[in-house]
């Protein structure tokens, strides 16, 4: 999608490297990051995007299991990461295959397996540092640090901030100290480009990072911490939803939304609009939105997000529709009530039945700003 915004990287490198770079590549150093090139004609509407579901090409693909080993999976199988909660938002972890029903394009599918085991995750911490967050930056930083503390040894994360445009502060790493240092360097100022930030970081997590041998875990997510006051993005909500579908990245949102400002005579208040936007973004991606009222809630929210991501159910099935025609297939997961309690399944809205296997190298050709040397 040629309209997607890129984000810049912020890095501290050795003085020697800076001097060498100034002598060897002065022209390149002066050039600003370029936007991604438009897709070729074969990528226009009606054709499959470069990114899709767990369905792969005609040959079997290799995926990483929870132990990091390469395993061969059947190319036609669809895998859904599913979180199950009750009406109070309490997760349920004791379900089995018979408790689920899956519909694809409103047609019931035969479930092959349902599993729930801890797996490593690749996620991005996407932090709102716009001017409207100035008084909340300390609280926001504490929330991000709590999420870093929840990381397991095999997890990896990156840090991005957004003001008028999104910026990459720390590339994917398993080093908690690097992530903590990056969070400590955040500063506020400028406008708010929430939608631009989500679309850029989702693309980065799925495409560019994978092409650079980072962000390798199958389960990917963004944890966005914001006040939700969208003002400056160049893309629309519909475009962000489409990107989330293509990238298969779950979005968890922590919204520090002020309730003070009332709406107009016929309009909604800014706080209500912000909450509704964050809830829609989370729901469409299979994630969740949280709205803490007190800093004391942050450790529990961080622990819940980490647990949700790591211990989701994986529902696998072979779709009745075997055509690989590039269309988007809607998916709905239903859960049988337990002990007279209605249960809700959260998962992505569907997947693209793409024709061709995506090459990570080709995906990596999309420019998302310069990166420090590795």
C-alpha positions as CSV (number, residue, x, y, z in Angstrom):
1,X,0.0,0.0,0.0
2,X,1.9,3.0,-1.3
3,X,0.3,5.5,1.2
4,X,1.8,3.9,4.2
5,X,4.1,6.1,6.3
6,X,7.6,5.1,7.2
7,X,9.3,5.8,10.5
8,X,12.8,7.0,11.3
9,X,15.3,5.3,13.5
10,X,17.1,7.0,16.4
11,X,20.4,5.5,17.4
12,X,23.6,6.5,19.2
13,X,26.7,5.2,17.4
14,X,30.4,5.6,18.0
15,X,32.1,8.8,17.1
16,X,34.5,7.0,14.8
17,X,31.7,5.6,12.8
18,X,30.2,9.1,12.4
19,X,33.5,10.5,11.2
20,X,34.0,7.6,8.7
21,X,30.5,8.0,7.5
22,X,30.9,11.7,6.9
23,X,34.0,11.0,4.7
24,X,32.7,8.0,2.8
25,X,29.0,8.7,2.2
26,X,28.2,12.4,2.7
27,X,25.6,12.5,0.0
28,X,23.7,9.5,1.4
29,X,23.8,11.0,4.9
30,X,22.1,14.1,3.7
31,X,19.2,12.4,2.0
32,X,15.9,12.1,4.0
33,X,14.2,8.7,4.3
34,X,12.2,8.0,1.2
35,X,8.6,6.8,1.2
36,X,8.0,3.2,0.1
37,X,7.7,2.7,-3.7
38,X,4.2,2.1,-5.1
39,X,3.2,-1.5,-5.6
40,X,3.4,-3.0,-9.0
41,X,0.3,-3.5,-11.1
42,X,-0.1,-7.0,-9.8
43,X,-0.6,-5.8,-6.3
44,X,-3.6,-3.6,-7.0
45,X,-7.1,-4.2,-5.5
46,X,-8.4,-7.6,-6.4
47,X,-5.0,-9.3,-6.2
48,X,-3.5,-10.8,-3.0
49,X,-1.2,-8.5,-0.9
50,X,2.3,-9.5,-0.2
51,X,1.3,-10.4,3.3
52,X,-1.4,-13.0,4.2
53,X,-2.5,-15.7,6.6
54,X,-0.7,-18.8,7.8
55,X,-1.6,-20.3,4.4
56,X,1.6,-20.6,2.4
57,X,2.6,-21.3,-1.1
58,X,2.3,-24.5,-3.1
59,X,5.2,-26.0,-1.2
60,X,5.5,-26.6,2.5
61,X,6.9,-23.7,4.5
62,X,9.1,-23.8,7.5
63,X,7.9,-22.3,10.8
64,X,9.5,-21.9,14.2
65,X,7.9,-24.0,17.0
66,X,7.9,-22.9,20.7
67,X,11.4,-24.2,21.1
68,X,12.8,-22.2,18.2
69,X,13.4,-25.2,16.0
70,X,12.4,-25.2,12.3
71,X,9.5,-27.5,11.6
72,X,7.6,-28.2,8.3
73,X,3.9,-27.6,8.4
74,X,1.2,-28.3,5.8
75,X,0.9,-25.4,3.4
76,X,-2.9,-25.3,3.4
77,X,-3.6,-25.2,7.1
78,X,-5.0,-22.0,8.7
79,X,-3.9,-21.2,12.2
80,X,-5.8,-18.7,14.4
81,X,-4.4,-17.2,17.6
82,X,-7.4,-17.0,19.9
83,X,-8.0,-15.4,23.3
84,X,-11.1,-16.4,25.2
85,X,-12.7,-14.1,27.9
86,X,-16.0,-13.9,29.7
87,X,-18.2,-10.9,29.8
88,X,-16.2,-9.5,32.7
89,X,-13.0,-9.7,30.7
90,X,-11.6,-12.6,32.6
91,X,-9.6,-15.0,30.4
92,X,-10.4,-18.7,30.3
93,X,-7.6,-21.3,29.8
94,X,-9.3,-24.7,30.3
95,X,-11.0,-25.2,26.9
96,X,-10.6,-28.0,24.4
97,X,-11.4,-28.7,20.7
98,X,-15.0,-29.5,21.3
99,X,-15.6,-26.1,22.9
100,X,-14.9,-24.2,19.7
101,X,-16.7,-23.7,16.4
102,X,-15.0,-21.9,13.4
103,X,-16.8,-20.3,10.5
104,X,-15.0,-19.1,7.4
105,X,-17.2,-16.9,5.1
106,X,-20.1,-18.1,7.2
107,X,-19.4,-21.8,6.5
108,X,-18.6,-24.1,9.4
109,X,-15.1,-25.6,9.3
110,X,-13.8,-28.8,10.7
111,X,-11.2,-28.1,13.4
112,X,-8.1,-30.2,13.2
113,X,-6.6,-29.3,16.5
114,X,-6.7,-26.8,19.4
115,X,-3.6,-26.2,21.5
116,X,-2.5,-23.8,24.2
117,X,1.1,-23.6,25.1
118,X,3.5,-20.8,25.9
119,X,5.5,-19.6,22.9
120,X,8.0,-16.8,22.4
121,X,6.6,-13.6,20.9
122,X,7.9,-10.7,18.8
123,X,6.2,-7.4,19.7
124,X,6.6,-3.7,19.4
125,X,6.2,-1.0,22.1
126,X,4.7,1.9,20.3
127,X,4.5,4.9,22.6
128,X,2.7,8.2,22.1
129,X,5.1,11.1,22.9
130,X,3.0,13.9,21.4
131,X,2.6,17.2,23.2
132,X,-0.8,16.1,24.6
133,X,1.1,13.3,26.5
134,X,3.6,15.6,28.3
135,X,2.0,15.3,31.7
136,X,1.6,11.5,31.3
137,X,5.0,10.6,29.9
138,X,6.3,9.3,33.3
139,X,3.2,7.1,33.7
140,X,3.5,5.9,30.1
141,X,7.2,5.1,30.5
142,X,6.4,3.1,33.7
143,X,3.8,1.1,31.7
144,X,6.3,0.3,29.0
145,X,8.9,-0.7,31.5
146,X,6.4,-3.1,33.2
147,X,5.9,-4.8,29.8
148,X,9.7,-5.2,29.4
149,X,9.9,-6.8,32.8
150,X,7.3,-9.4,31.7
151,X,9.5,-10.5,28.8
152,X,10.8,-14.1,28.7
153,X,14.3,-14.9,27.6
154,X,13.2,-15.8,24.0
155,X,10.9,-12.8,23.5
156,X,12.0,-9.9,21.5
157,X,10.7,-6.4,21.2
158,X,11.4,-3.0,19.6
159,X,10.5,0.5,20.8
160,X,8.9,3.2,18.6
161,X,7.6,6.6,19.5
162,X,5.2,8.8,17.6
163,X,4.5,12.5,17.5
164,X,3.8,14.2,14.1
165,X,5.4,11.1,12.6
166,X,6.5,7.7,13.9
167,X,10.2,7.0,14.8
168,X,12.0,3.8,15.5
169,X,14.0,4.3,18.8
170,X,15.2,0.7,19.4
171,X,15.3,-2.2,16.9
172,X,14.2,-5.7,17.8
173,X,16.2,-7.0,20.7
174,X,16.0,-9.5,23.5
175,X,18.2,-7.3,25.7
176,X,15.9,-5.8,28.4
177,X,18.6,-3.2,29.3
178,X,18.6,-1.8,25.7
179,X,14.8,-1.5,25.7
180,X,14.8,0.2,29.1
181,X,17.5,2.7,28.0
182,X,15.4,3.5,24.9
183,X,12.3,4.1,26.9
184,X,14.3,6.4,29.2
185,X,15.3,8.6,26.3
186,X,11.7,9.4,25.2
187,X,10.6,13.0,25.1
188,X,7.3,14.7,24.2
189,X,6.4,17.4,21.6
190,X,4.5,17.9,18.4
191,X,1.2,16.5,17.1
192,X,-0.4,13.0,17.3
193,X,-0.1,10.5,14.4
194,X,-1.6,7.4,16.0
195,X,-2.9,5.8,12.8
196,X,0.3,6.5,10.9
197,X,2.3,4.9,13.8
198,X,0.2,1.7,13.8
199,X,0.4,1.2,10.1
200,X,4.2,1.8,9.9
201,X,5.1,-0.3,12.9
202,X,2.8,-3.2,11.8
203,X,4.5,-3.2,8.4
204,X,7.9,-3.1,10.1
205,X,7.1,-6.0,12.5
206,X,5.9,-8.2,9.6
207,X,8.1,-7.2,6.7
208,X,11.3,-5.3,7.3
209,X,12.3,-6.9,10.5
210,X,11.8,-10.4,9.2
211,X,13.9,-9.6,6.2
212,X,16.7,-8.6,8.5
213,X,16.4,-11.8,10.6
214,X,14.6,-10.0,13.4
215,X,11.0,-10.4,14.6
216,X,11.2,-14.1,13.7
217,X,8.5,-15.5,16.0
218,X,5.2,-16.4,14.3
219,X,3.1,-14.6,16.9
220,X,3.5,-10.8,16.5
221,X,1.9,-7.9,18.3
222,X,2.0,-4.2,18.9
223,X,1.4,-2.7,22.3
224,X,0.4,0.9,21.8
225,X,0.4,3.3,24.7
226,X,-1.5,6.5,23.9
227,X,-4.1,9.0,25.0
228,X,-6.0,8.2,21.7
229,X,-6.3,11.8,20.6
230,X,-5.7,11.2,16.8
231,X,-5.0,14.5,15.0
232,X,-2.2,14.4,12.4
233,X,-2.2,11.0,10.6
234,X,-2.2,11.0,6.8
235,X,-4.0,7.6,6.6
236,X,-7.6,6.7,7.5
237,X,-8.8,4.2,10.0
238,X,-10.0,1.9,7.2
239,X,-6.5,1.8,5.7
240,X,-5.0,0.9,9.1
241,X,-7.6,-2.0,9.5
242,X,-6.5,-3.3,6.1
243,X,-2.9,-3.2,7.0
244,X,-3.5,-5.1,10.3
245,X,-5.3,-7.8,8.3
246,X,-2.4,-8.1,5.8
247,X,0.3,-8.0,8.4
248,X,-1.5,-10.4,10.9
249,X,-0.3,-8.4,13.8
250,X,-2.4,-8.2,17.0
251,X,-2.8,-4.8,18.5
252,X,-3.1,-4.2,22.2
253,X,-3.8,-0.7,23.3
254,X,-3.3,1.0,26.7
255,X,-5.3,4.2,26.6
256,X,-4.7,7.0,29.1
257,X,-7.9,8.9,28.2
258,X,-9.0,12.0,30.1
259,X,-12.7,12.1,30.9
260,X,-12.8,15.8,31.7
261,X,-13.5,17.4,28.4
262,X,-17.3,17.3,27.4
263,X,-18.6,16.9,23.9
264,X,-20.7,19.4,22.0
265,X,-24.4,19.6,22.0
266,X,-24.8,16.8,19.4
267,X,-21.3,15.4,19.3
268,X,-19.3,12.9,21.3
269,X,-16.6,14.0,23.7
270,X,-13.0,13.6,22.6
271,X,-12.5,11.0,25.3
272,X,-15.4,8.9,24.1
273,X,-14.2,9.1,20.5
274,X,-10.7,8.1,21.6
275,X,-12.0,5.1,23.5
276,X,-14.2,3.9,20.6
277,X,-11.2,4.2,18.1
278,X,-8.9,2.2,20.4
279,X,-11.6,-0.5,21.0
280,X,-12.2,-0.9,17.2
281,X,-8.5,-1.2,16.4
282,X,-8.0,-3.8,19.1
283,X,-11.1,-5.8,18.2
284,X,-10.4,-6.0,14.5
285,X,-6.8,-7.3,15.2
286,X,-7.8,-9.8,17.8
287,X,-6.2,-7.8,20.6
288,X,-7.6,-5.9,23.5
289,X,-7.9,-2.3,24.8
290,X,-7.3,-1.3,28.4
291,X,-8.1,2.1,30.0
292,X,-6.3,2.4,33.3
293,X,-7.5,5.1,35.7
294,X,-4.6,4.8,38.1
295,X,-0.9,3.9,37.8
296,X,-1.4,1.1,40.2
297,X,-3.3,-0.8,37.5
298,X,-0.4,-0.9,35.1
299,X,1.5,-3.9,36.5
300,X,-1.6,-6.1,36.3
301,X,-2.4,-4.8,32.7
302,X,1.2,-5.5,31.6
303,X,1.0,-9.0,33.1
304,X,-2.3,-9.7,31.4
305,X,-1.1,-8.5,27.9
306,X,2.0,-10.7,28.2
307,X,0.0,-13.7,29.3
308,X,-2.6,-13.2,26.6
309,X,0.0,-13.1,23.9
310,X,2.0,-16.0,25.2
311,X,-0.7,-18.5,26.1
312,X,-3.4,-18.0,23.4
313,X,-5.2,-20.9,22.0
314,X,-4.0,-22.0,18.5
315,X,-6.9,-23.3,16.4
316,X,-5.9,-25.1,13.2
317,X,-8.1,-26.2,10.4
318,X,-8.1,-26.9,6.6
319,X,-10.6,-24.5,4.9
320,X,-13.4,-26.0,2.9
321,X,-12.7,-23.4,0.2
322,X,-9.4,-24.6,-1.3
323,X,-9.1,-21.9,-4.0
324,X,-6.1,-19.7,-3.8
325,X,-7.6,-16.7,-5.5
326,X,-6.2,-13.9,-3.4
327,X,-9.5,-13.0,-1.8
328,X,-10.0,-12.1,1.9
329,X,-11.7,-14.8,3.9
330,X,-13.7,-13.7,6.9
331,X,-13.3,-15.8,10.0
332,X,-15.5,-16.1,13.1
333,X,-14.7,-18.2,16.2
334,X,-17.5,-19.2,18.6
335,X,-17.1,-20.7,22.1
336,X,-19.7,-22.9,23.8
337,X,-20.9,-21.4,27.1
338,X,-19.2,-22.7,30.3
339,X,-21.2,-23.0,33.6
340,X,-23.9,-20.7,32.1
341,X,-21.3,-18.0,31.3
342,X,-21.1,-16.6,27.8
343,X,-17.6,-16.7,26.5
344,X,-16.1,-14.4,23.8
345,X,-13.3,-15.5,21.4
346,X,-11.0,-12.7,20.2
347,X,-9.1,-13.4,17.0
348,X,-8.3,-11.7,13.7
349,X,-11.1,-10.9,11.4
350,X,-9.8,-13.2,8.6
351,X,-6.9,-13.9,6.2
352,X,-5.9,-13.5,2.5
353,X,-5.8,-16.8,0.5
354,X,-2.8,-15.6,-1.4
355,X,-1.6,-17.3,-4.5
356,X,2.1,-17.2,-4.0
357,X,4.4,-17.8,-1.2
358,X,5.8,-14.5,0.2
359,X,9.5,-14.0,0.1
360,X,10.8,-12.2,3.2
361,X,13.6,-10.8,1.1
362,X,11.2,-9.2,-1.4
363,X,9.1,-7.8,1.5
364,X,12.2,-6.3,2.9
365,X,12.7,-4.1,-0.1
366,X,10.1,-1.8,1.2
367,X,12.0,1.2,2.7
368,X,11.2,2.0,6.3
369,X,14.0,4.5,7.1
370,X,17.7,4.0,7.7
371,X,19.1,1.7,10.4
372,X,22.3,1.7,12.4
373,X,24.9,-0.8,11.3
374,X,24.7,-4.2,12.9
